[in-house]
């Protein structure tokens, strides 16, 4: 009998949607790592919180996504009739080989190191134009006015979304993150997710038609042509993966920039150091990823019986939730005060982009966007200050960790 099984009425170890958990999950993670590192939660999933187990699960072929079975187990067999869930089941992010290999192979060329590096001037241009427009105002919301605009513009560029259609995306909602959370959604939340999905699907279907008639040098054109080759892509896969690329292409980067800026301003010594030594920005981005990851969790399913994962037996078909944010604070890997922000920290290798075959396609792009955004902001508005760094307002989602707003002035 596991002595750490919770007694009725005790505070659950893992309660990811509780306001205090969202405000600061790291003390809760520390408790899990020390008392029950592979913890069976109230929804029947195992939650891995130490670096060793998280890293293993992400890379070990005995674990996969098995997304459809996992979703049916959580919600019942009718869940795949819900449009948002039906679409999600086609995401490459939720696939196992060979489908994963085929889908990822179709888009990986757009994210090669060379192509991403070549985007630096465009990223710099977008950041400068944004700041040119905002600086005279003397104040802004660093999330909506700054962090959000850059990655949305870049992913619109990559997908070939025409300029005249973009305003809707700049003003779009950021409510999609709830779909990924480990706590099941209410019928009302599912209805909301379906509405969001249907609107996105309607727009992208029009874009596909446009790109069939007027091909461009962009990812949508490339995928529409792959769809026409028959075997490579179905229409459902095309729609689902464009929605995925659009969401993944901006959501996590917005949070990386926002969480990174908040961390800097809450640690004035680190802010002063980065201003004095701007060349530290590359290492600083890795530390921001480690310190307060914009993706906190990713899940896998045991594809066979696992005899021992951190002292627990994981039967075939059971879900393991990997706490990336907790692994990034594990003193076994970061022995020197993992709870502190240190932009000079050596050997920072955060798990924030996942690992194994599902390692984030856009990792390098996100890094470069954050690097240019943060360093340009600090250079061009040296007297920038946050209105209220201590009482930052977090979005009510857990997997995608980010701020609702971050008002600043100068």
Residue, then its C-alpha position, 0 to 999 in steps of 0.5 A: x500500500x502506498x503510504x502517500x495515497x491521499x486520505x479523504x478530505x486532505x488537500x489534493x497534491x495535484x490540483x492544477x486549476x486551483x487559483x493558488x496553483x495557477x498563481x504559483x505551481x512551484x511550491x506544489x511541485x516541490x511537495x510532489x517531488x519530495x513526497x510522491x514523485x509519481x503520483x496517482x491523481x484523482x482523475x486516475x492518471x499518474x503524474x510524474x514530477x521529477x526530471x528523471x521520470x519526465x525525461x524518460x517518459x518523453x523519450x521512451x518508445x514504450x510510451x506513446x500518445x494513444x490519444x483516441x483511447x485516452x480521450x474516450x476513457x476520460x469522456x466516454x465514447x461520444x466525445x469524438x462526435x464533438x468537433x473540437x475533439x474530433x479535430x484534435x484527434x488529427x493533430x500530429x501532436x497527438x499521433x503515434x508513428x506512422x501517422x505522426x512521422x507522415x504528418x510531421x514530415x510534411x511541415x518540418x521543412x518550414x522549420x529548418x534551422x536555416x529557414x528560421x535563422x533567415x527570419x531574423x530580419x523580419x522578426x526585428x522589423x515586426x518588433x520595431x514597427x510595433x514599438x514605433x507605434x506604441x512608444x509615443x503612448x507612454x504605456x501598453x499592455x505587454x501581452x496584448x500590445x506587444x508579446x501577442x502581436x509578434x508571433x501572430x504576425x510571424x505565423x500568419x506570414x508562414x501560413x500565407x494568411x493575407x494582410x487584410x485578414x489579420x486584424x481578426x487574428x490580432x483581436x482573436x481570443x486566447x481561450x483555446x488552452x483549456x482543451x489541453x488541461x488534465x482536468x476534464x471540461x464541463x459540457x459548457x466548456x466543450x460547447x465553447x471549444x466547438x464554437x471556436x473550432x468551427x470558426x477557425x475551420x470555416x476561415x481556413x477552408x476559405x484560405x485553402x480554396x484561395x491557395x488552390x487558386x493562387x499558390x504562394x510560397x507558404x505552408x498552407x500552399x505546401x499542405x494543400x498540395x500534399x492533400x491533393x497528392x492523396x495519400x499524404x493528407x486528408x482534408x480533416x488532417x489538413x484543417x486540424x494541423x493548420x489550426x494546431x500550427x496557428x495555435x502552437x505557433x503563437x500561444x507558447x511564444x506569447x507566454x515565453x515573452x510575457x513570463x520572461x519579462x515578468x520574471x525579469x522585473x520581479x528580479x531587478x538584479x537580473x534585469x540590471x545585469x541583462x541591460x548591462x550585458x545584452x549578450x546574455x540574452x541567449x542564455x537568459x531565454x533558456x533560463x526563462x524557459x526553465x524558470x517559468x515554462x509556458x508549457x507546464x505539462x504533456x501527457x503520454x500513455x503506457x503502450x505496455x506494462x511498465x514495471x517501475x517508473x519512480x517506484x510505481x507500476x504503470x499498467x498498459x493503457x494508463x496515462x502519465x502526465x509529465x510536469x515539465x515545469x516541475x522537472x525544470x526545477x528539480x534540484x537533482x539537475x539544477x542543484x544551485x537554487x532552482x527556484x531562483x532566476x539566474x540568467x548566467x546559469x550554466x548548462x540550462x537544458x529545459x524540458x519546456x519544448x518536450x522531448x523525443x519524437x514530439x520535440x516542438x517543431x517551432x522551438x528555435x523560432x520561439x527562442x529567436x522571437x523571444x530573444x529579439x522581442x525582449x532585447x529590443x524592448x529593453x534597449x528601446x524603452x530603458x525606463x520601462x516599468x511594470x505597473x504591478x509586478x507583484x499581483x500579476x494576473x494569470x490566465x485560468x489555464x494550467x498546461x499553457x501558462x501565461x498572463x492575461x495582461x501585463x500593464x507597463x509604462x515609461 
